[in-house]
Amino acid sequence: MSYPAPRLIFWETTAGCNLRCIHCRRVTVADQLTPQDLTTEESFRLIDQVAEIGKPVFVLSGGEPLFRPDIYEIARYATDAGLPVALATNGTLIDDAVAEKIKASGVKRVSISFDGSDAATHDMFRGLPGSFEAAIRGFKALRKVGLPVQINTTVARHNETQLEDMRALAKDLDAVGLHLFLLVPVGCGVEIAEDMMISAQEYERVLNWLYDVEQSEPELQMKATCAPHYFRVMRVRRAEDKRMGIFRELPASHDRQLNGHPHGQMHAATKGCLAGTGVTFISHRGEVFPCGYLPVEAGHIRRQTFGDVWQNSPLFAQLRNPDLLEGKCGICQFKSLCSGCRARAYGVTGNYLAEEPFCAYEPESRTVAMS
């Protein structure tokens, strides 16, 4: 059986980073490039292998990708290979000259992470005083050269009350999108999960807020990452709207996606958990994982081609079969639409097929059985 090409590939270009974010998925972070990073030539071979199987959005992440002096050369090579290239950065190293280089390299979109709507909240989480203002400057430099920039926000207990302020910040900076990342307890995040994770009920509140914002402000692209149950929330809310005679237009982000708009392609969400099905993550050493938050290796591009891993990994085959899901995910009527966050299941239970531990929904079959 041949599987469709992934829609999104995240490549951790380096483990090097200038920040020490307390929620980072990495256990260790270097303050410089590491010898294990793929070389420029290895990077080019990876890009060639990806381009052979399709044209997924190719996200250059890290660490901090701007630590690599060859990052512009790599972005240009991927662009020339026909891949839509995005850059995921903390924004603190971007000035006007760097913004011009990023644009010249062919990058189509940049994401900058803000983990609070003010300097005190963001800087505490990012581990560097002044990182908020530096990220703001980087954001404005990118907008000045005409690059679309989205805000990525990790939602946890420290900022769950700032969502409206984050939306205001996105509008003030002329962001094309606000993407919410629901904290996954992996890497450094394991150490803070107990204190920082919001409850399943609070997840429901955040996801319903997101749905309401999508309807009222469709020009700002909203997306929930590591929150596959949003697709269940969206399905249920739309059904409720229909019963009440409320007609809502398809949000602009979904419309752009369906009509092949490049910004919609960057959105690239068609169902809940895409780990190993529509998304994959490649580490700076060449390991291939289902996503950046599920640290179970599916293959290694220093030993295999990317296409071989994508098509033939037994791990990916499991993740592509919703009938293998366990617990309440396995009996849920939304399991093919949602699938639960496989990384969060693994982080909490050690079993990536276990039920999503931060979902408040009780499947109809379980409710009937308990009555």
N, C-alpha and C positions, 0 to 999 in steps of 0.2 A: 504493500500500500504506500502511495506517495502522499505526503502531507503538504498542504499549502505553505508557502514561505512565511516566516514570521512577519508581523506588521511593524514591530519595534525591536531593535537590538540595542541594548545598552552596553557599551564597552568602557570598562574602567581603565582609562588610558594610563593611569599611574596611581600608586597608593600615596604619593606625596601630596601634602596639603599644608596650608599655612594656618588652618583653624583646628580647633579641638572640640568639635561639636559633641555634646554629651549624649546625643541620640544616634550617633553615627553607626551605620551597620557594620563598620570595620572594628575589629578588636584592637588592632594596632594601626596607628597612622604615622607615617614618616614625614619629616620636615624637609625632605629632599627626594629626588628621583631615586628609585631603588634598582639594583642590578637585575631583579626579576622582571622588570617591565619589558613588554614586547619591544624589540628594536624597531627602528623605522622600516626596515625591509620586512620584518615579520608582520608589521602593521599593514603594509601594502598587500602582502599575501592574504591576510585575513580579509581585507576589503575585496580583493579579487574573488575569493571564495564566496563571500556574501553576495556579490553582484551576479555570480553565476546562477544562484537559485532564486533571485527575485530582487525587488527594489524596496526593501523595508526602510523605514526611517532609522537612520544610524545615529545614535546619540553618543557623543563623546563626553564621558563623565569622569569621575575620579573618586577619591582624592579630589584634587583640583587640576583639571586638564591643562590650564594655562601654565602649570609648572613645567610642562614639556616644551622645550624650545622648537621641536618639530611639529607642534600641534597644527600650525597653519598649513604646513606641507601635507600632513595627513588629511586634514579637512579638504584641501583642494583635490587630493588624489581620490578621495571618496566621492566628492562632487563630480569630478570628471568621469568616474565609473558609473554615474547615473543614480547615485544614492542621495535621497534627501537627507541632509546633514543638520543635526541640531547639536547645540553645545550646552551642557549643564554645568554651571559655575556658581561659586559663591559671590562673584561680582567684585570682590575687593581688589583685584589686580588689574581692573579695567580702567584705562584712561582713554583720552581721545585717540591716541596713536594705536593703542591695542584694539579699540573698537573698529578702526579703519582696517586693521589687519584681519580681524575676524570676518568682516564683511567681504573683503577681497578674497578670502579663502573659500567662499561659496556657502558658508553657513546660512541656513534658511531661517532658523529661529534659535533664540537663546533663552534658557531658563535661569533665573536667579532665585536663590532660596532666601526667604524671609521667614523667620520663625517667631516673629512677634511684630506687632504694629508700631512699636516704639523701640528706641535704642536700648533701654534698660532690659526689656524682655529678650530681645534678639541677641544682644551682646552676652547676656548671661548664658543663653543656650549655646551660642556659637563659641564661647571660650576666648573671645578677643575683644577688649574694649575698642570702640571705634569701628567695629565691623559693619554696623548698621549704616552709618553715614558713608562708609566706603562703598558699600553695596548700592546705596542710592546714587552715588556719583557714577558708578559703573553702569547702572541702569540707564541713567540719563545720557551717558556717552553713547550707548548703543542705540537709543532712540534717535539721537542727533544724526546718526549716519543712516537711519531709516530701517534698522533691523527690528522685526517683531520680537518682543520680550514678554515672557510670562513669569508670574510669580509662583514659586513652589513653597508650600507651607506645611510643615509637619505639625499636625494637630495633636496636642497632648494637654495634660492638665494645666500647664503653665500658660497656655494661650487660648483655651477653648472659649473664653468669654470675649475674645478679641476678634471674632470672625467678621463682625460688621465693620470694625476698624480696618481689618485686612482688606475687605472689599473696597472701602474708601481709599486705602493706600493704592490699590491696584488701579482704581479710576484716576487718582491724582497723578500717577506715574504714566498713564496711558498704556497700561499693560494690555496685551491681547487676551490674557487668560489668568485665572486663579485656580491652581491645581492643589487640592488638599491631599496630603499624605497622612493616612491614619497610622500612628506609630505601631511598628512591629517589633516585638522583643527579641532582637538578634544583635550580635556584635556588642558594641558599647551599650546599646539599648537594653540589653538584658539586665544591666546593673541599675537602670533607672526605671524599668518597666513597672515595678510595683508601686512606685511613687507617682509616676507620670502617666501611666495608661488610664484612659477614661473608660468608664463602664460600658457594657453593651447598651444600656438604656441611653447613655449620653451619645453613643454612636448614632442611635436612631434619631436623636434630636438634631445632631449635626447634619445627618443625611437628609432629613426632612427640610432643614434650613436650606441646604444646597438645592433641593428641588424647587423650593419657593423662589430662590434667587434666579435660577435658570429661567423660570417663567416670567419674572418681573423685569429681568435685565438680560435679555438674550444676547445683546451685543458683547458682553463679557463672557468669554468661554470658561465654563466651570467644569471641573472634572474631579472625581474622587478616586484616589489611587490607594491600593491596599484596603479597599472597602467595597468588595464585590457585591455586598448586600444592597448597595445603592440601586442596582438594577432591579432588585425585588421591590425596593421602596418606590422606584419610579413606575414600575408596572402597576403596583397597587394604587398609587396616587392617581395615575392616569385613568384607571378603571373607576375610581371614586369620582373624579371630575366628570367622566362621561355619564355616570348615573345621575349626577346633579345637573346635567345639561351644560356643563362648562366646556367650551371648546378652547383649546390652547394650541397655538402654532408650535411646530417643532422648533426647539431652541436652535439658534443660529449655528452653534458648534456642531450639532448633529446634522443639520442641513448641509453645511459645508463638507462634512465628512462623506455624506451619501452622494454628493455631487462631485466628488473628486477634487475639491479645493485643497491646495497644499496645506492651508492651516488646518483644515479638517483632517488631513492625513496625519498631521502632527498629533492630533487628538487621539486617533487610532484606537478607540474603545468600542467594542461591539458586544461585549458581554462582561461578566464579572471577572473572576480570576483568570488572567491570561498566561500565568506562569507555565512555560513549556508548551503552550498552545498557540498563542499569538505573540508572545514576548519571550525573550531570553536575555541573559546577562553573561558577559564574558569578562573575567577578571583580568587584572593587569599582568598576571602570570600565564594566562591562556586557558584557565579552567572555564568550562561552560556550565552555567547554572540555570535553573528554570527562571529565576528572577534574582535581583540583587539582595533579596531578603530571605531566600531559601538556600542555605549553604549545603546543598547535597549535589555533588558533582555528576553531571550527565556525560561529560567527555572532556577532551583537552585538545585545543587546536595546535599544540606543538607535537601532538601524536596522531591527530586525525584531521581531516578536512572539516570545515564547519558544516558543510552539507551532509556529511556522514553522521555527525553528531545529531543534527536536527532531525534527520529522517530515521535514524536507527537506534537512538538511545532508549533503553528499556524504561528509564525513569520518565522520559517524556511520554512514552506510550501509556504509562499508568496515569499520568496527569491528564491525558487526553480522553480518558474513559470515565465519565461521571458516575457510571454504575459501580465503580470501585470505592466511592466515597463512603465513609463510615459515620456512625452516630446519626444525629438528626439531619446532617447534610445528605446522608444516603437515602433518606426517606422523604426529603423535602421536594415539593412539587416545583420548586424553583431551582433545583440543583443544576440543570443544564444552562440556565440563564445566569446563575450566580456562582455556584461551586464553592463558595466560602473561600477565605484567604488561606491558601495552602501554606504560606510562609508563617502565618500566625498560628495555625494548627501545629506546625512543626516546632515553632519556638516555644509553645506552651506545653505540648505533649511529647515531642520527639517523633511524632508520626504525621507525615505530610498528608495522609489520607483521612485523618481524624476530623471530627466536626469543627467548624469555625467556633472558637471559644468566646468570641466577642460579638455574637449575634443574638439579639433578644427574641427573634422570631421563633415561634413554635410551629412546626409543620402540621398541616391539617391531619395527617395520618396519625401523628403522635398524640395530638389533642383528642382525636376520636378514641384512640386506644386507652387513653388515661381516663376517659369519662365513664 
